[in-house]
Amino acid sequence: MRYVDWLFRLFELILVALLACMVVMVFGNVVLRYGFNSGLTVSEELSRFAFIWLAFLGTVVGMRDRAHLGADFLVSALPPMGRKICFVLCSLLIIWSCSLIFLGTARGHSVNMQNYSPVMGIPMEYVYASAYVLSIGIIALTVARLYQLARGRIRNDDLFSVVDTEEALAIEAAGPAMAAAKSEEKNA
């Protein structure tokens, strides 16, 4: 797991670098356009490509952190076995969907290697390769979660843990007060 943690730390650093580059390119281009009546055409295309990679890599990181939006009102009402069945079905649908993304990208690979970007002149497959990273990453994470379920390492409460934003803010705000109350209970 240490290597996986390093890989995702690298992904997070890449995300930060992509976002910083996008901000610099877009802000620099705005300054050049309005201040000097010029601009860099390559910055528009590069920032667009960086945004695509940012979104796809961010999706994989979000999947690992389980930070995507979800609704658990139906699943939370089910008994433990129903939750497990829903978890497995949902995981299989995720694997199937990501497999379709991977296959679609692979089928268009040769065409996209001959299709060049208008400004930079690079093959568009370098941009669309982000779909390979997305699909492989999400499939690997989903298979790992299914493996954890099969080994009994996932508690029933962790199968679908959707946290409401208001609830998360209340928990975060109550954190210090709850810690103080617990320490008072121990002292009493």
Secondary structure as GFF3:
##gff-version 3
##sequence-region A 1 188
A	DSSP	alpha_helix	2	36	.	.	.	ID=ss1
A	DSSP	alpha_helix	41	65	.	.	.	ID=ss2
A	DSSP	three_ten_helix	75	77	.	.	.	ID=ss3
A	DSSP	alpha_helix	80	107	.	.	.	ID=ss4
A	DSSP	alpha_helix	109	114	.	.	.	ID=ss5
A	DSSP	alpha_helix	125	128	.	.	.	ID=ss6
A	DSSP	alpha_helix	130	150	.	.	.	ID=ss7
A	DSSP	three_ten_helix	156	158	.	.	.	ID=ss8
A	DSSP	alpha_helix	165	187	.	.	.	ID=ss9
###
